[in-house]
Amino acid sequence: MKYSEFILTLWLLPLLALGQNQQADEYRLLMEQRKRADLLRTLDSAVNLMNEGRYETADAKMLYVLNNIRSVPSDLTFYFGKNSFYLKKYKQAVDWLSKYLQLKGTSGRFYDEALDLLRRAETEVRNEQLLAAEKAKQVLSSNYDIDCGPSGKVICPVCKGTTVLIRRGSFGNHYSTCPYCDKHGFLTCEQYNRLIRGEFNPKE
């Protein structure tokens, strides 16, 4: 190889490498665009399923899109929240519909519907919380005994194991010894079960 040819080769190699890198970048971009287009078609299919009332199948497709798309479209947050509402996953619906409203505000094309669904979902979440609290109250008011474990003792729920009750008053705090627990801040399992049923009276 002549010296001039050698110099020309050295000069061309970086250009060839640069061209190959550009082609590789263009190919990766093309593949990403194709993948996103496929995912958006899957989302369109999921929306059609949701509109047909096939919420479980729509949910699976939307989850697939969420797990595979690099940049989540704002409309997907609405669709997923809406579908979650119809699946009675109200807390999930609140989270996603709130996200949609944060992203799009009043300018979003689904604003009115998202706001209506969000309010209904929040109402259902409150109803679920009230129902759960009522069930817990019924269980605790029944003659069930809670297993306290091998020690047979639990930390006093009244004083949180401190053995001291603190009452705040106009002239400062008033401290008194907890009348329920022992000197170490514990209740026996029997005392604890009687306490949560409202049958355990404080010590005199």
TIDO-858055 format. One record per atom (N, C-alpha, C): y, z, x; atom name; chain; residue number from 0. Coordinates in steps of 0.2 Angstrom, whole numbers, plus 5000, padded with zeros to 4 digits. Each point is the difference from the previous one (the first is absolute). Example, Ala and Ser with C-alpha at 12.3 -4.5 7.8 and 13.67 -1.06 7.14 Angstrom:
(node (4972,5039,5066),"N","A",0),
(node (5006,5000,4996),"CA","A",0),
(node (5006,5000,5004),"C","A",0),
(node (5005,4996,4998),"N","A",1),
(node (5006,5001,5004),"CA","A",1),
(node (5005,5003,4996),"C","A",1),
//
This chain:
(node (4994,5000,5004),"N","A",0),
(node (5006,5000,4996),"CA","A",0),
(node (5006,5000,5004),"C","A",0),
(node (5005,4996,4999),"N","A",1),
(node (5006,4999,5004),"CA","A",1),
(node (5004,5006,4998),"C","A",1),
(node (5005,5002,5005),"N","A",2),
(node (5004,5006,4999),"CA","A",2),
(node (5004,4999,4994),"C","A",2),
(node (5003,4994,4999),"N","A",3),
(node (5004,4999,4994),"CA","A",3),
(node (4996,5001,4993),"C","A",3),
(node (4994,4998,5000),"N","A",4),
(node (4996,5001,4994),"CA","A",4),
(node (4998,5008,4999),"C","A",4),
(node (4999,5003,5006),"N","A",5),
(node (4999,5007,5000),"CA","A",5),
(node (5006,5004,4997),"C","A",5),
(node (5006,4998,5002),"N","A",6),
(node (5006,5003,4997),"CA","A",6),
(node (5001,4999,4993),"C","A",6),
(node (4998,4994,4998),"N","A",7),
(node (5001,4998,4993),"CA","A",7),
(node (4995,5004,4996),"C","A",7),
(node (4994,5001,5002),"N","A",8),
(node (4995,5004,4997),"CA","A",8),
(node (5002,5007,4999),"C","A",8),
(node (5003,5003,5005),"N","A",9),
(node (5002,5007,5000),"CA","A",9),
(node (5006,5000,4994),"C","A",9),
(node (5004,4995,5000),"N","A",10),
(node (5006,5000,4995),"CA","A",10),
(node (4997,4999,4993),"C","A",10),
(node (4995,4996,4999),"N","A",11),
(node (4997,4999,4993),"CA","A",11),
(node (4996,5006,4997),"C","A",11),
(node (4997,5003,5005),"N","A",12),
(node (4995,5006,4997),"CA","A",12),
(node (5003,5005,4996),"C","A",12),
(node (5006,5003,5002),"N","A",13),
(node (5003,5004,4995),"CA","A",13),
(node (5002,4997,4993),"C","A",13),
(node (5002,4993,5001),"N","A",14),
(node (5002,4997,4993),"CA","A",14),
(node (4994,4999,4996),"C","A",14),
(node (4994,4999,5003),"N","A",15),
(node (4994,4999,4996),"CA","A",15),
(node (4998,5006,4997),"C","A",15),
(node (5001,5006,5004),"N","A",16),
(node (4998,5006,4998),"CA","A",16),
(node (5004,5002,4994),"C","A",16),
(node (5007,4999,5001),"N","A",17),
(node (5005,5001,4994),"CA","A",17),
(node (4998,4997,4994),"C","A",17),
(node (4998,4993,5001),"N","A",18),
(node (4998,4996,4994),"CA","A",18),
(node (4994,5003,4996),"C","A",18),
(node (4995,5002,5004),"N","A",19),
(node (4994,5003,4997),"CA","A",19),
(node (5002,5007,4997),"C","A",19),
(node (5004,5004,5003),"N","A",20),
(node (5002,5006,4996),"CA","A",20),
(node (5004,4999,4994),"C","A",20),
(node (5004,4995,5000),"N","A",21),
(node (5004,4998,4994),"CA","A",21),
(node (4995,4997,4994),"C","A",21),
(node (4995,4996,5002),"N","A",22),
(node (4995,4998,4996),"CA","A",22),
(node (4996,5006,4997),"C","A",22),
(node (4998,5005,5004),"N","A",23),
(node (4996,5005,4998),"CA","A",23),
(node (5004,5005,4995),"C","A",23),
(node (5007,5000,5002),"N","A",24),
(node (5004,5004,4995),"CA","A",24),
(node (5001,4997,4993),"C","A",24),
(node (5000,4993,5000),"N","A",25),
(node (5001,4996,4994),"CA","A",25),
(node (4994,5001,4996),"C","A",25),
(node (4994,5000,5004),"N","A",26),
(node (4994,5000,4996),"CA","A",26),
(node (4999,5007,4997),"C","A",26),
(node (5002,5005,5004),"N","A",27),
(node (4999,5007,4997),"CA","A",27),
(node (5005,5001,4994),"C","A",27),
(node (5006,4997,5000),"N","A",28),
(node (5004,5000,4994),"CA","A",28),
(node (4998,4996,4994),"C","A",28),
(node (4997,4995,5002),"N","A",29),
(node (4997,4996,4994),"CA","A",29),
(node (4994,5004,4997),"C","A",29),
(node (4996,5003,5004),"N","A",30),
(node (4994,5004,4997),"CA","A",30),
(node (5003,5005,4996),"C","A",30),
(node (5005,5004,5002),"N","A",31),
(node (5003,5005,4997),"CA","A",31),
(node (5003,4998,4993),"C","A",31),
(node (5003,4994,5000),"N","A",32),
(node (5003,4997,4994),"CA","A",32),
(node (4994,4999,4995),"C","A",32),
(node (4995,4997,5003),"N","A",33),
(node (4994,4998,4995),"CA","A",33),
(node (4997,5006,4997),"C","A",33),
(node (4999,5005,5004),"N","A",34),
(node (4997,5007,4998),"CA","A",34),
(node (5005,5003,4995),"C","A",34),
(node (5006,5000,5001),"N","A",35),
(node (5005,5003,4995),"CA","A",35),
(node (5000,4996,4993),"C","A",35),
(node (4999,4993,5001),"N","A",36),
(node (5000,4996,4994),"CA","A",36),
(node (4994,5001,4996),"C","A",36),
(node (4994,5001,5004),"N","A",37),
(node (4994,5002,4996),"CA","A",37),
(node (5000,5007,4997),"C","A",37),
(node (5004,5005,5003),"N","A",38),
(node (5000,5006,4997),"CA","A",38),
(node (5005,5000,4994),"C","A",38),
(node (5005,4996,5000),"N","A",39),
(node (5004,5000,4994),"CA","A",39),
(node (4997,4996,4995),"C","A",39),
(node (4995,4996,5001),"N","A",40),
(node (4996,4997,4995),"CA","A",40),
(node (4996,5005,4997),"C","A",40),
(node (4997,5004,5004),"N","A",41),
(node (4996,5006,4997),"CA","A",41),
(node (5004,5004,4996),"C","A",41),
(node (5006,5002,5002),"N","A",42),
(node (5004,5004,4996),"CA","A",42),
(node (5002,4997,4993),"C","A",42),
(node (5001,4993,5000),"N","A",43),
(node (5001,4997,4994),"CA","A",43),
(node (4994,5000,4995),"C","A",43),
(node (4994,5000,5003),"N","A",44),
(node (4994,5000,4996),"CA","A",44),
(node (4999,5007,4998),"C","A",44),
(node (5002,5005,5004),"N","A",45),
(node (5000,5007,4997),"CA","A",45),
(node (5005,5002,4995),"C","A",45),
(node (5006,4997,5000),"N","A",46),
(node (5005,5000,4994),"CA","A",46),
(node (4997,4997,4994),"C","A",46),
(node (4997,4995,5001),"N","A",47),
(node (4997,4996,4994),"CA","A",47),
(node (4994,5005,4997),"C","A",47),
(node (4996,5003,5004),"N","A",48),
(node (4995,5005,4998),"CA","A",48),
(node (5003,5006,4996),"C","A",48),
(node (5006,5002,5003),"N","A",49),
(node (5003,5006,4997),"CA","A",49),
(node (5003,4998,4993),"C","A",49),
(node (5003,4994,4999),"N","A",50),
(node (5002,4998,4994),"CA","A",50),
(node (4995,4999,4995),"C","A",50),
(node (4994,4999,5002),"N","A",51),
(node (4994,4999,4996),"CA","A",51),
(node (4997,5007,4998),"C","A",51),
(node (5002,5005,5003),"N","A",52),
(node (4998,5007,4999),"CA","A",52),
(node (4994,5001,5004),"C","A",52),
(node (4998,4997,5005),"N","A",53),
(node (4995,5001,5005),"CA","A",53),
(node (5002,5004,5006),"C","A",53),
(node (5002,5006,4999),"N","A",54),
(node (5004,5004,5004),"CA","A",54),
(node (4996,5002,5007),"C","A",54),
(node (4994,5002,4999),"N","A",55),
(node (4996,5002,5006),"CA","A",55),
(node (4999,4994,5005),"C","A",55),
(node (4998,4994,4997),"N","A",56),
(node (5000,4994,5004),"CA","A",56),
(node (5006,4998,5004),"C","A",56),
(node (5006,5001,4996),"N","A",57),
(node (5006,4999,5003),"CA","A",57),
(node (5002,5005,5005),"C","A",57),
(node (4998,5006,4999),"N","A",58),
(node (5001,5005,5005),"CA","A",58),
(node (4997,4999,5006),"C","A",58),
(node (4994,4997,5000),"N","A",59),
(node (4996,4999,5006),"CA","A",59),
(node (5004,4994,5004),"C","A",59),
(node (5002,4995,4997),"N","A",60),
(node (5003,4995,5003),"CA","A",60),
(node (5007,5002,5003),"C","A",60),
(node (5004,5004,4996),"N","A",61),
(node (5006,5002,5003),"CA","A",61),
(node (4999,5005,5006),"C","A",61),
(node (4995,5004,5000),"N","A",62),
(node (4999,5004,5006),"CA","A",62),
(node (4998,4996,5006),"C","A",62),
(node (4996,4994,4998),"N","A",63),
(node (4998,4996,5006),"CA","A",63),
(node (5007,4997,5003),"C","A",63),
(node (5004,4998,4996),"N","A",64),
(node (5007,4997,5002),"CA","A",64),
(node (5003,5005,5004),"C","A",64),
(node (5001,5006,4997),"N","A",65),
(node (5004,5005,5004),"CA","A",65),
(node (4997,5002,5007),"C","A",65),
(node (4993,5000,5000),"N","A",66),
(node (4997,5001,5006),"CA","A",66),
(node (5000,4995,5006),"C","A",66),
(node (5002,4994,4998),"N","A",67),
(node (5000,4994,5004),"CA","A",67),
(node (5006,4997,5002),"C","A",67),
(node (5005,5001,4995),"N","A",68),
(node (5006,4996,5001),"CA","A",68),
(node (5005,5004,5005),"C","A",68),
(node (5003,4997,5004),"N","A",69),
(node (5004,5003,5006),"CA","A",69),
(node (5007,5003,4997),"C","A",69),
(node (5003,4996,4995),"N","A",70),
(node (5006,5002,4997),"CA","A",70),
(node (4999,5000,4993),"C","A",70),
(node (5001,5006,4997),"N","A",71),
(node (4998,5001,4993),"CA","A",71),
(node (5006,4997,4995),"C","A",71),
(node (4999,4995,4996),"N","A",72),
(node (5005,4998,4996),"CA","A",72),
(node (5002,5005,4995),"C","A",72),
(node (5007,5000,4998),"N","A",73),
(node (5002,5006,4996),"CA","A",73),
(node (4997,4999,4993),"C","A",73),
(node (4998,4994,4998),"N","A",74),
(node (4997,4999,4993),"CA","A",74),
(node (4993,5003,5000),"C","A",74),
(node (4997,5000,5005),"N","A",75),
(node (4993,5003,5001),"CA","A",75),
(node (5001,5008,4998),"C","A",75),
(node (5005,5003,5002),"N","A",76),
(node (5001,5007,4999),"CA","A",76),
(node (5000,5001,4992),"C","A",76),
(node (5004,4996,4997),"N","A",77),
(node (5000,5000,4993),"CA","A",77),
(node (4994,4999,4996),"C","A",77),
(node (4996,4994,5002),"N","A",78),
(node (4994,4999,4997),"CA","A",78),
(node (4995,5005,5001),"C","A",78),
(node (4999,5003,5006),"N","A",79),
(node (4996,5005,5001),"CA","A",79),
(node (5001,5006,4996),"C","A",79),
(node (5007,5002,5000),"N","A",80),
(node (5002,5006,4996),"CA","A",80),
(node (4998,4999,4992),"C","A",80),
(node (5001,4994,4998),"N","A",81),
(node (4999,4998,4993),"CA","A",81),
(node (4993,5001,4998),"C","A",81),
(node (4996,4997,5005),"N","A",82),
(node (4992,5000,4999),"CA","A",82),
(node (4998,5007,5000),"C","A",82),
(node (5002,5004,5005),"N","A",83),
(node (4998,5007,5000),"CA","A",83),
(node (5002,5004,4994),"C","A",83),
(node (5005,4998,4997),"N","A",84),
(node (5002,5003,4994),"CA","A",84),
(node (4995,4999,4994),"C","A",84),
(node (4997,4994,5000),"N","A",85),
(node (4995,4998,4995),"CA","A",85),
(node (4993,5003,5002),"C","A",85),
(node (5000,5001,5006),"N","A",86),
(node (4993,5003,5002),"CA","A",86),
(node (5001,5008,4999),"C","A",86),
(node (5005,5002,4998),"N","A",87),
(node (5002,5007,4999),"CA","A",87),
(node (5000,5004,5006),"C","A",87),
(node (5001,4997,5006),"N","A",88),
(node (5002,5003,5006),"CA","A",88),
(node (5007,5001,5000),"C","A",88),
(node (5002,5005,4997),"N","A",89),
(node (5008,5001,4998),"CA","A",89),
(node (5004,5002,5007),"C","A",89),
(node (4997,5004,5004),"N","A",90),
(node (5003,5002,5006),"CA","A",90),
(node (5001,4994,5004),"C","A",90),
(node (4995,4996,5001),"N","A",91),
(node (5001,4994,5004),"CA","A",91),
(node (5005,4995,4997),"C","A",91),
(node (5000,5000,4994),"N","A",92),
(node (5005,4995,4996),"CA","A",92),
(node (5007,5003,5002),"C","A",92),
(node (5001,5006,4999),"N","A",93),
(node (5007,5003,5002),"CA","A",93),
(node (5002,4998,5007),"C","A",93),
(node (4995,5001,5005),"N","A",94),
(node (5002,4999,5007),"CA","A",94),
(node (5002,4992,5001),"C","A",94),
(node (4996,4996,4997),"N","A",95),
(node (5001,4993,5001),"CA","A",95),
(node (5006,4997,4996),"C","A",95),
(node (5001,5002,4994),"N","A",96),
(node (5005,4998,4996),"CA","A",96),
(node (5007,5002,5003),"C","A",96),
(node (5000,5007,5003),"N","A",97),
(node (5006,5002,5003),"CA","A",97),
(node (5001,4996,5006),"C","A",97),
(node (4995,4998,5004),"N","A",98),
(node (5001,4996,5006),"CA","A",98),
(node (5004,4994,4998),"C","A",98),
(node (4997,4996,4995),"N","A",99),
(node (5003,4994,4997),"CA","A",99),
(node (5008,5001,4999),"C","A",99),
(node (5001,5005,4996),"N","A",100),
(node (5007,5001,4998),"CA","A",100),
(node (5004,5002,5006),"C","A",100),
(node (4998,5003,5005),"N","A",101),
(node (5003,5002,5006),"CA","A",101),
(node (5002,4993,5004),"C","A",101),
(node (4995,4996,5000),"N","A",102),
(node (5001,4993,5004),"CA","A",102),
(node (5004,4996,4996),"C","A",102),
(node (5000,4999,4994),"N","A",103),
(node (5004,4995,4996),"CA","A",103),
(node (5006,5003,4996),"C","A",103),
(node (5000,5006,4998),"N","A",104),
(node (5005,5003,4996),"CA","A",104),
(node (5001,4996,4994),"C","A",104),
(node (5006,5000,4997),"N","A",105),
(node (5001,4997,4993),"CA","A",105),
(node (4999,4992,5001),"C","A",105),
(node (5000,4997,5006),"N","A",106),
(node (5000,4993,5000),"CA","A",106),
(node (4993,4997,5000),"C","A",106),
(node (4995,5004,5000),"N","A",107),
(node (4993,4998,4999),"CA","A",107),
(node (4998,4997,4994),"C","A",107),
(node (4997,4994,5000),"N","A",108),
(node (4998,4997,4993),"CA","A",108),
(node (4996,5004,4996),"C","A",108),
(node (4996,5005,5003),"N","A",109),
(node (4996,5005,4995),"CA","A",109),
(node (5003,5006,4999),"C","A",109),
(node (5007,5001,5002),"N","A",110),
(node (5003,5006,4999),"CA","A",110),
(node (4999,5004,4994),"C","A",110),
(node (5001,4997,4994),"N","A",111),
(node (5000,5003,4994),"CA","A",111),
(node (4993,5003,4998),"C","A",111),
(node (4995,4995,5002),"N","A",112),
(node (4993,5002,4998),"CA","A",112),
(node (4997,5005,5005),"C","A",112),
(node (5003,5000,5007),"N","A",113),
(node (4998,5005,5004),"CA","A",113),
(node (5002,5007,4999),"C","A",113),
(node (5007,5000,4997),"N","A",114),
(node (5003,5006,4998),"CA","A",114),
(node (4996,5003,4994),"C","A",114),
(node (4998,4996,4996),"N","A",115),
(node (4997,5003,4994),"CA","A",115),
(node (4993,5002,5001),"C","A",115),
(node (4996,4996,5005),"N","A",116),
(node (4994,5003,5002),"CA","A",116),
(node (5000,5006,5004),"C","A",116),
(node (5005,5000,5004),"N","A",117),
(node (5001,5006,5004),"CA","A",117),
(node (5001,5007,4996),"C","A",117),
(node (5004,4999,4995),"N","A",118),
(node (5002,5006,4996),"CA","A",118),
(node (4994,5002,4996),"C","A",118),
(node (4996,4995,4997),"N","A",119),
(node (4994,5002,4997),"CA","A",119),
(node (4994,5003,5005),"C","A",119),
(node (5000,4997,5006),"N","A",120),
(node (4995,5003,5005),"CA","A",120),
(node (5002,5007,5001),"C","A",120),
(node (5007,5001,5001),"N","A",121),
(node (5002,5007,5002),"CA","A",121),
(node (4998,5005,4994),"C","A",121),
(node (5001,4998,4994),"N","A",122),
(node (4998,5004,4994),"CA","A",122),
(node (4993,5001,5001),"C","A",122),
(node (4996,4995,5001),"N","A",123),
(node (4992,5002,5000),"CA","A",123),
(node (4998,5004,5006),"C","A",123),
(node (5004,5000,5006),"N","A",124),
(node (4998,5004,5005),"CA","A",124),
(node (5002,5007,4998),"C","A",124),
(node (5006,5001,4997),"N","A",125),
(node (5001,5007,4998),"CA","A",125),
(node (4995,5003,4995),"C","A",125),
(node (4998,4995,4995),"N","A",126),
(node (4995,5002,4995),"CA","A",126),
(node (4993,5002,5004),"C","A",126),
(node (4998,4997,5005),"N","A",127),
(node (4994,5001,5004),"CA","A",127),
(node (5001,5007,5003),"C","A",127),
(node (5006,5001,5003),"N","A",128),
(node (5001,5007,5003),"CA","A",128),
(node (5000,5005,4995),"C","A",128),
(node (5003,5000,4995),"N","A",129),
(node (4999,5005,4994),"CA","A",129),
(node (4993,5001,4998),"C","A",129),
(node (4997,4995,4999),"N","A",130),
(node (4993,5000,4998),"CA","A",130),
(node (4995,5004,5006),"C","A",130),
(node (5002,4998,5006),"N","A",131),
(node (4996,5003,5006),"CA","A",131),
(node (5002,5008,5000),"C","A",131),
(node (5006,5001,4999),"N","A",132),
(node (5002,5007,5000),"CA","A",132),
(node (4997,5004,4994),"C","A",132),
(node (5000,4997,4994),"N","A",133),
(node (4997,5003,4995),"CA","A",133),
(node (4992,5001,5001),"C","A",133),
(node (4997,4995,5003),"N","A",134),
(node (4993,5001,5001),"CA","A",134),
(node (4999,5006,5005),"C","A",134),
(node (5004,5000,5005),"N","A",135),
(node (4999,5006,5005),"CA","A",135),
(node (5001,5006,4997),"C","A",135),
(node (5005,5001,4995),"N","A",136),
(node (5002,5006,4997),"CA","A",136),
(node (4994,5002,4996),"C","A",136),
(node (4996,4995,4996),"N","A",137),
(node (4995,5002,4996),"CA","A",137),
(node (4994,5002,5004),"C","A",137),
(node (4999,4997,5006),"N","A",138),
(node (4994,5002,5004),"CA","A",138),
(node (5002,5007,5003),"C","A",138),
(node (5006,5002,5002),"N","A",139),
(node (5001,5006,5003),"CA","A",139),
(node (5001,5006,4994),"C","A",139),
(node (5001,4998,4994),"N","A",140),
(node (5000,5005,4995),"CA","A",140),
(node (4993,5001,4997),"C","A",140),
(node (4995,4996,5002),"N","A",141),
(node (4993,5001,4998),"CA","A",141),
(node (4997,5005,5004),"C","A",141),
(node (4994,5002,4998),"N","A",142),
(node (4996,5005,5004),"CA","A",142),
(node (4996,4997,5006),"C","A",142),
(node (5003,4995,5003),"N","A",143),
(node (4997,4998,5006),"CA","A",143),
(node (5002,5004,5006),"C","A",143),
(node (4995,5001,5005),"N","A",144),
(node (5001,5003,5006),"CA","A",144),
(node (5000,4995,5005),"C","A",144),
(node (5006,5001,5004),"N","A",145),
(node (5001,4996,5006),"CA","A",145),
(node (4996,5003,5006),"C","A",145),
(node (4996,4996,5004),"N","A",146),
(node (4997,5002,5006),"CA","A",146),
(node (5005,5001,5005),"C","A",146),
(node (5000,5005,5003),"N","A",147),
(node (5005,5002,5005),"CA","A",147),
(node (4997,4999,5007),"C","A",147),
(node (4994,4998,5001),"N","A",148),
(node (4997,4998,5007),"CA","A",148),
(node (4997,5006,5002),"C","A",148),
(node (4997,5000,5006),"N","A",149),
(node (4996,5005,5003),"CA","A",149),
(node (5003,5007,5001),"C","A",149),
(node (5007,5000,5001),"N","A",150),
(node (5003,5006,5002),"CA","A",150),
(node (5001,5004,4994),"C","A",150),
(node (5000,4997,4994),"N","A",151),
(node (5001,5004,4994),"CA","A",151),
(node (5007,5002,4999),"C","A",151),
(node (5005,4997,5004),"N","A",152),
(node (5007,5002,4999),"CA","A",152),
(node (5004,4994,5000),"C","A",152),
(node (5006,5001,4997),"N","A",153),
(node (5005,4994,5000),"CA","A",153),
(node (5007,5003,5002),"C","A",153),
(node (5004,4996,5003),"N","A",154),
(node (5007,5003,5001),"CA","A",154),
(node (5003,5001,4993),"C","A",154),
(node (5004,5005,4999),"N","A",155),
(node (5003,5002,4994),"CA","A",155),
(node (5005,4994,4998),"C","A",155),
(node (5000,4997,4994),"N","A",156),
(node (5004,4995,4999),"CA","A",156),
(node (5007,5002,4997),"C","A",156),
(node (5001,5007,4999),"N","A",157),
(node (5006,5003,4998),"CA","A",157),
(node (5005,5000,5006),"C","A",157),
(node (4997,5004,5005),"N","A",158),
(node (5005,5001,5006),"CA","A",158),
(node (4998,4995,5006),"C","A",158),
(node (4996,4995,4999),"N","A",159),
(node (4998,4996,5005),"CA","A",159),
(node (4997,5003,5006),"C","A",159),
(node (4997,5006,4999),"N","A",160),
(node (4997,5003,5006),"CA","A",160),
(node (5004,5005,5004),"C","A",160),
(node (5007,5000,4998),"N","A",161),
(node (5004,5004,5004),"CA","A",161),
(node (5000,5007,4998),"C","A",161),
(node (4997,5002,4995),"N","A",162),
(node (5000,5007,4997),"CA","A",162),
(node (5007,5002,4997),"C","A",162),
(node (5005,4996,5001),"N","A",163),
(node (5007,5002,4998),"CA","A",163),
(node (5002,4995,4995),"C","A",163),
(node (5003,5003,4994),"N","A",164),
(node (5004,4996,4995),"CA","A",164),
(node (5007,5001,5002),"C","A",164),
(node (5004,4994,4999),"N","A",165),
(node (5007,5000,5002),"CA","A",165),
(node (5004,4998,4993),"C","A",165),
(node (5004,5004,4998),"N","A",166),
(node (5004,4998,4994),"CA","A",166),
(node (5007,5000,5002),"C","A",166),
(node (5003,4994,4999),"N","A",167),
(node (5007,4999,5002),"CA","A",167),
(node (5005,5003,4994),"C","A",167),
(node (5005,5004,5002),"N","A",168),
(node (5004,5003,4996),"CA","A",168),
(node (5008,4999,5002),"C","A",168),
(node (5004,5002,4996),"N","A",169),
(node (5007,4999,5001),"CA","A",169),
(node (5003,5003,5006),"C","A",169),
(node (4996,5006,5002),"N","A",170),
(node (5002,5004,5006),"CA","A",170),
(node (4995,5000,5005),"C","A",170),
(node (4997,4994,5001),"N","A",171),
(node (4995,4999,5005),"CA","A",171),
(node (4993,5000,4997),"C","A",171),
(node (4995,4999,5005),"N","A",172),
(node (4993,5000,4998),"CA","A",172),
(node (4997,5006,4999),"C","A",172),
(node (4995,5001,4995),"N","A",173),
(node (4997,5006,4999),"CA","A",173),
(node (4992,4999,5002),"C","A",173),
(node (4998,5004,5004),"N","A",174),
(node (4993,4999,5003),"CA","A",174),
(node (4995,5005,4997),"C","A",174),
(node (4994,4998,4998),"N","A",175),
(node (4995,5005,4997),"CA","A",175),
(node (4993,4998,5002),"C","A",175),
(node (4996,5005,5001),"N","A",176),
(node (4993,4998,5001),"CA","A",176),
(node (4996,4996,4995),"C","A",176),
(node (4997,4995,5001),"N","A",177),
(node (4996,4996,4995),"CA","A",177),
(node (4995,5005,4997),"C","A",177),
(node (5000,5000,4993),"N","A",178),
(node (4996,5005,4997),"CA","A",178),
(node (4993,4997,4999),"C","A",178),
(node (4999,4994,5002),"N","A",179),
(node (4993,4996,4998),"CA","A",179),
(node (4995,5001,5006),"C","A",179),
(node (5003,4998,5006),"N","A",180),
(node (4995,4999,5006),"CA","A",180),
(node (4999,5007,5004),"C","A",180),
(node (4995,4999,5004),"N","A",181),
(node (4999,5006,5005),"CA","A",181),
(node (5005,5000,5005),"C","A",181),
(node (5000,5004,5005),"N","A",182),
(node (5005,5001,5005),"CA","A",182),
(node (5000,4994,5005),"C","A",182),
(node (4995,4996,5000),"N","A",183),
(node (5000,4994,5004),"CA","A",183),
(node (5001,4993,4996),"C","A",183),
(node (5003,5001,4994),"N","A",184),
(node (5002,4994,4996),"CA","A",184),
(node (4994,4996,4997),"C","A",184),
(node (4994,5004,4999),"N","A",185),
(node (4995,4996,4997),"CA","A",185),
(node (4998,5003,4993),"C","A",185),
(node (4997,4996,4996),"N","A",186),
(node (4997,5002,4993),"CA","A",186),
(node (4992,4999,5001),"C","A",186),
(node (4996,5004,4997),"N","A",187),
(node (4993,4998,4999),"CA","A",187),
(node (4999,4994,4995),"C","A",187),
(node (4995,4997,5001),"N","A",188),
(node (4998,4995,4995),"CA","A",188),
(node (5001,5002,4993),"C","A",188),
(node (4997,5005,4998),"N","A",189),
(node (5000,5003,4994),"CA","A",189),
(node (5008,5001,4997),"C","A",189),
(node (5004,5003,5005),"N","A",190),
(node (5007,5001,4998),"CA","A",190),
(node (5003,4994,4999),"C","A",190),
(node (4999,4995,5004),"N","A",191),
(node (5003,4993,5000),"CA","A",191),
(node (4999,4997,4993),"C","A",191),
(node (4993,5000,4999),"N","A",192),
(node (4999,4996,4993),"CA","A",192),
(node (5003,5004,4994),"C","A",192),
(node (5000,5006,5001),"N","A",193),
(node (5003,5004,4994),"CA","A",193),
(node (5008,4999,5000),"C","A",193),
(node (5003,4999,5006),"N","A",194),
(node (5007,4999,5000),"CA","A",194),
(node (5002,4993,4997),"C","A",194),
(node (4996,4995,5002),"N","A",195),
(node (5002,4993,4997),"CA","A",195),
(node (4998,4999,4993),"C","A",195),
(node (4996,5005,4997),"N","A",196),
(node (4999,5000,4993),"CA","A",196),
(node (5005,5005,4996),"C","A",196),
(node (5004,5003,5004),"N","A",197),
(node (5005,5005,4997),"CA","A",197),
(node (4997,5007,4998),"C","A",197),
(node (4994,5001,5003),"N","A",198),
(node (4997,5007,4998),"CA","A",198),
(node (5001,5005,5006),"C","A",198),
(node (5003,4998,5005),"N","A",199),
(node (5000,5005,5006),"CA","A",199),
(node (5007,5004,5000),"C","A",199),
(node (5000,5006,4998),"N","A",200),
(node (5007,5003,5000),"CA","A",200),
(node (5001,5003,5007),"C","A",200),
(node (5007,5000,5002),"N","A",201),
(node (5002,5003,5006),"CA","A",201),
(node (4998,5007,5001),"C","A",201),
(node (4999,5002,5006),"N","A",202),
(node (4999,5007,5002),"CA","A",202),
(node (5006,5005,4997),"C","A",202),
(node (4998,5005,4998),"N","A",203),
(node (5005,5005,4998),"CA","A",203),
(node (5005,5002,5006),"C","A",203),
//
